[in-house]
Amino acid sequence: MHKLLLVAIATSSLAACSKPAPETTSAAPEAAKQPKVVEHGTTADMFDPSKLPAPGTAPTPVTVTKELDPMWTAPIKTLKGEPTTLAAYKGKALMLVNVASKCGNTPQYATLEALQKKYAAKGFTVIGFPSNQFGGQEPGSAEEIATFCAVNYGISFPIMEKIDVNGDQRHEIYKALTPIKGDGREGDIKWNFEKFVVSADGTKITRFAPSTKPDDPAVIAAVEAALPKA
């Protein structure tokens, strides 16, 4: 009896040890697909748009006229290589952000997505512009950037091709944006995740520093003020 029991245990152990390796490794890709824990600001859960704070007081926006015309017509491509222009988004309130995947500000992606979920149906969209000009913090290919954004933050808003936002090769969109004053700054983009909120009628822009988080009540107020009027 004891011999039979020992044989049964040995047989069971051998079967367990001889299971194909994928059984133990298949969980790793699944875990990689889960959103990473991100740094939180004043919001309890940046992924939950219902937990965004109430709007505060928006800074006075800059009124613009024809100086923004080149921004709307400048050709650009999406991460998928599809040609487009910002004119495709005219009539919506926009938040234009230069983004990066390896920056201390990268967790702001989570709140940008929360804003997108909360206000998209009201005529709003975030648009991301990857740039590798600040500490080499966006080194990835278009495919790598798209995968990073999808896996870590579930990004649903449009992200464009990687561009320069400063210098001789500055994209036309940022040639139009950088003269705008706001949040104690003007001129060159200072770092990743500087934000420009553009009103739905295209006549007003509010600029926010990279360190001003997307869930700052002043930013939320600026977004609400920029939405299309009913």
C-alpha positions, -999 to +999 in steps of 0.1 A: +000+000+000+028+024+010+046+015-022+016+023-043+011+056-026+048+066-032+045+056-068+013+077-072+030+108-056+061+104-077+040+100-109+020+131-099+051+152-092+068+141-125+037+151-144+036+185-127+073+192-134+070+181-170+042+206-179+051+228-209+069+261-200+042+283-215+019+274-185+042+293-162+053+321-185+020+329-201+009+350-171+038+374-177+024+390-210-010+392-193+005+411-164+024+434-188-009+444-203-023+457-170-020+494-164+010+503-142+005+521-109+009+558-117+017+588-096-014+606-084-020+643-080-050+656-062-072+629-078-080+597-060-079+577-093-066+594-124-082+568-146-116+576-133-131+608-149-158+610-123-131+617-097-116+647-114-118+678-092-143+705-098-132+733-121-115+763-104-107+796-119-093+796-154-065+820-163-073+847-188-067+832-222-048+849-250-070+860-279-056+851-313-066+858-349-047+851-381-015+842-364-028+807-358-037+801-394-005+781-402-012+758-372-044+746-387-031+738-422+003+725-414+006+688-425+014+662-399+010+625-397-005+603-370+016+575-353+001+552-379+016+574-407-017+587-418-016+624-431-038+649-413-040+685-401-054+702-370-081+715-393-096+680-390-103+689-353-117+724-358-149+730-339-136+711-309-119+724-278-083+711-280-055+704-255-022+702-274+005+685-254+041+676-262+045+641-246+072+616-238+073+580-224+103+582-201+097+615-182+089+622-146+058+639-160+047+608-180+021+598-154+002+629-166-010+606-195-034+590-170-052+623-162-051+634-198-070+603-206-095+610-178-101+644-192-106+628-227-132+604-213-151+631-194-152+658-221-150+640-255-187+638-258-189+676-252-166+685-281-131+681-267-100+662-275-064+660-262-038+657-290-003+644-281+029+654-299+058+631-290+091+648-289+126+635-280+141+670-274+141+669-236+166+645-221+161+620-249+129+609-230+110+598-261+134+575-280+109+550-292+096+543-327+060+551-336+050+515-329+067+516-295+051+548-285+016+535-295+022+503-276+034+521-245+004+544-245-021+516-250-006+492-225+001+516-197-026+542-200-053+530-224-049+562-244-079+569-267-070+604-279-050+610-311-012+610-309+008+624-338+042+615-352+073+624-333+083+660-340+106+689-329+088+715-308+119+738-305+149+747-327+155+750-364+133+720-372+104+731-350+071+720-365+048+746-379+022+738-352+047+748-325+059+778-345+024+791-341+020+780-304+053+791-288+048+829-290+016+824-268+021+837-232+007+819-202+015+803-168+045+826-164+061+815-197+064+823-234+087+813-262+104+779-263+087+748-248+105+742-215+099+705-210+077+675-217+039+679-211+035+717-217-002+722-225-021+746-248-059+747-244-075+760-276-111+772-276-135+754-300-138+786-321-100+788-324-098+823-310-085+818-275-055+798-261-045+791-225-010+779-219+001+758-189+035+748-177+047+711-178+045+710-140+008+721-139-010+688-139-040+681-161-062+677-131-054+711-117-087+729-112-074+758-133-068+735-162-102+719-159-118+754-158-099+763-190-111+731-207-147+738-198-145+774-209-130+762-243-158+738-251-182+745-280-210+768-270-245+752-272 
